[in-house]
Amino acid sequence: MEYAPLTWSSCPPSYLSLLDKVQARAQRLIRLKALQDQLLPPLQPLQQRRDVAGLCVVYKTHKQHVPHLAALRQPWARPHGHTTRTAATRDHQLIVPFARTETSLRSFLPRYTRMWNRMVQQTQLQSISSLQTFKSAVNAWIKQP
């Protein structure tokens, strides 16, 4: 489950709920085997792991220009011709590919391009230079209500 988050990201919710059940069972087993005085940190939800991994792939594709991910590169959105509140973040947004069906909307490119654009509007994370720092900051951003 940990090694293929991008493969699982576009699955139907019914499949993802099965994976969540497996993780919940693993957490129960871990708690049973732990010592009574031992405090265990909570495991991250699998959806959060998938989202962080997806945004890291978008970051690698657009900021680090990793060659083997070039097929996933989306075009940058055109800047506004006039000044608006969102004009400053528009330079870092991507064009969301058109998707007609629910399955296509959940697929990697539309889902994580929309999430990238939302992140760019709400934060300045796209300007971070290190992938590890970006990953930590995205984890904190996703946890926010």
N, C-alpha and C positions, 0 to 999 in steps of 0.2 A: 504494500500500500504506500510505503514511503518512497519507493524508487520510481513510481510512474504517476506523479500527480498530474502531469499535463495530459496523460492518456485518460485518466479518470475525470478530468474537469468537465468534459462535455457529456458525460453520461446522464441518463435520466435520473431524476431524484430518487426513484425507487431503488436503483442500483446503488446510489450513494448512501442511502439509508442502511442497506445491508452492510456496507463497509463501516458505517458508524456503529452498528451493532457489534461487529467484530472488535472494534476499538474499545467499546464499553465493556465487553467481556474481558478483554486483556487488562483493562484498568482494574476490574474487580479481582482478577487473579493476582495482579501485582499487589493490591491492597491486602489480600489474604496472606500472601507470603511475606509481607513486610513485618518487621518487628513492631510491637505495640508502641514503643517510644520513638519510633522513626517517623519523621514527617516527610511525606512524599510530595514532590512538586506536581501540580496538575499537568497532565498531558495536553498539548495544544489540540484543538479540534482539527480533524482532517481537512475540512473546508478551508480553514485558515492556512494550513500548510500548502494546499493547492493554490490558493490565491497568492501567497507570497512567492511560491515557485513560478507562477505564471507572470507576475510582475517583474521578477528577476530575469526571466527570459526576454521580456520586452525591453528591459534596461540593457541587457547584454546586446540585444539586436540593434537598438537605436543609439545608445551612448557609447558602448565599447566596440561596436561594429565587428562582432564576432562573425567570421566568414561562413561557418557552417550553419548559421541561423539566418543567412541573408534572405532565404525564401519567405521568412516570416515578417520581413520588414514592411511596414505600412508607410504610405506617404505622409509627410507632415501637413497639417492643416495650413491653409493660406492665412497670412496675417490680415487683420481687419484694416480697411482703408482709413478708418477714423478711430479716434481714441474712445475707448469704453472701459468699464471696470474690468472686463475679462480680456482686454486686448493684450495685456502683459503676459498672461498665461497661454494665450492662443499660439504663441511661437513654439511651445513645447507640446502641443496637442497633436494627436494623430487623426487621420480620417478613418472613421469606423466603416468597415466593409458592410455592404448591404446584405442583409439576411432576411429571407422571407419566412422561414418556418421556425418553430420553437427549437428544434434540434440544431439548426444553423445558428440561432442566436446564442445557444449555450456553447458552441464550438470555440476553440481557442482564440482565433483572431477577433471576432466581434466582442466576445466577453472581456478579454483582457485589454483590448484597445479602449473600450468604454471605461473600464476600471482605471487604466492609466490616465485617461483624460480627467476623470473625477479626482484622482490623486493630484494631478498637476494643478487643478483649480483650487484645491483645498490646502496644499502644502508647497514647499519648495524642494521636495525630495529629489526631483529630477536633476538637480544641480550637484548632488553628492558624487564624489569622485571614486569612492571605493565600493565594491559590490557588497562586502560584508557590512559596511555602515548602512548602505541602502537597504539591505535585507532586515537589519535590526530596526531601522526607522519605519519600514513598511509594516513589520510586525506590530509595532506600537500604534501606527495609524489605523490598522485594521481592527485592533482591539477597542478603539474609541467608539463610544455609542453614537 
